[in-house]
Amino acid sequence: MSKKVRSVRVPKEFETLNLSGMIRECEKHLRDIESATLLKQQGNPDAAEALIKARQQDLGRKVGKLVWEARVQFGKTRGD
């Protein structure tokens, strides 16, 4: 059962967040999960796990960078 969200509080820092870039990174991550599933089905579970671990770390770095860039941009507009 899905929950409906009535309101979400988003910090001002995220007003400049590159949502398209974030979604693009998530799409790449989903493709890699599909590739890992195929590797596992083909009998190569070690390669599948290595791919997932590497991609998770990469996704974390890229999302973190997008958040950091949004905070820097927010700081520039505020005059920090």
C-alpha positions as CSV (number, residue, x, y, z in Angstrom):
1,M,0.0,0.0,0.0
2,S,1.5,3.3,-1.0
3,K,1.4,6.3,1.2
4,K,0.3,9.7,0.0
5,V,2.6,12.6,0.8
6,R,0.7,15.8,1.5
7,S,3.7,18.1,2.1
8,V,7.4,17.9,2.0
9,R,9.8,20.3,3.7
10,V,12.8,20.8,1.5
11,P,15.7,22.8,2.7
12,K,16.4,26.1,0.8
13,E,19.8,24.6,-0.2
14,F,18.0,22.1,-2.5
15,E,16.2,24.7,-4.6
16,T,19.1,24.6,-7.1
17,L,19.6,20.8,-6.9
18,N,20.1,19.3,-10.4
19,L,17.1,16.9,-10.3
20,S,17.7,15.8,-13.9
21,G,21.2,14.8,-13.0
22,M,20.0,12.9,-10.0
23,I,17.4,11.0,-12.0
24,R,20.0,10.2,-14.7
25,E,22.3,8.7,-12.1
26,C,19.5,6.6,-10.7
27,E,18.6,5.4,-14.2
28,K,22.3,4.3,-14.7
29,H,22.2,2.5,-11.4
30,L,19.0,0.6,-12.4
31,R,20.6,-0.5,-15.6
32,D,23.6,-1.8,-13.7
33,I,21.3,-3.7,-11.4
34,E,19.7,-5.3,-14.4
35,S,23.2,-6.2,-15.8
36,A,24.1,-7.7,-12.4
37,T,20.9,-9.8,-12.5
38,L,21.9,-11.1,-15.9
39,L,25.4,-11.9,-14.7
40,K,24.0,-13.8,-11.8
41,Q,21.6,-15.8,-14.0
42,Q,24.5,-16.7,-16.3
43,G,26.4,-18.2,-13.4
44,N,28.7,-15.4,-12.4
45,P,27.5,-14.2,-9.0
46,D,30.9,-12.8,-8.0
47,A,31.0,-10.4,-11.0
48,A,27.4,-9.4,-10.3
49,E,28.2,-8.5,-6.6
50,A,31.3,-6.6,-7.6
51,L,29.3,-4.6,-10.2
52,I,26.7,-3.7,-7.6
53,K,29.2,-2.7,-4.9
54,A,31.2,-0.5,-7.3
55,R,28.1,1.2,-8.7
56,Q,26.6,1.8,-5.2
57,Q,29.8,3.6,-4.2
58,D,29.8,5.5,-7.4
59,L,26.2,6.5,-7.0
60,G,26.8,7.7,-3.5
61,R,29.7,9.9,-4.6
62,K,27.8,11.4,-7.5
63,V,24.6,12.1,-5.5
64,G,26.8,13.6,-2.8
65,K,28.5,15.9,-5.3
66,L,25.1,17.1,-6.7
67,V,24.0,17.9,-3.1
68,W,27.3,19.7,-2.4
69,E,27.0,21.7,-5.7
70,A,23.5,22.8,-4.7
71,R,24.7,24.0,-1.4
72,V,27.6,25.9,-2.9
73,Q,25.2,27.6,-5.4
74,F,22.8,28.4,-2.5
75,G,25.8,30.0,-0.7
76,K,26.7,32.1,-3.7
77,T,23.1,33.5,-4.0
78,R,23.0,34.3,-0.3
79,G,26.4,35.9,-0.3
80,D,28.2,33.5,2.1
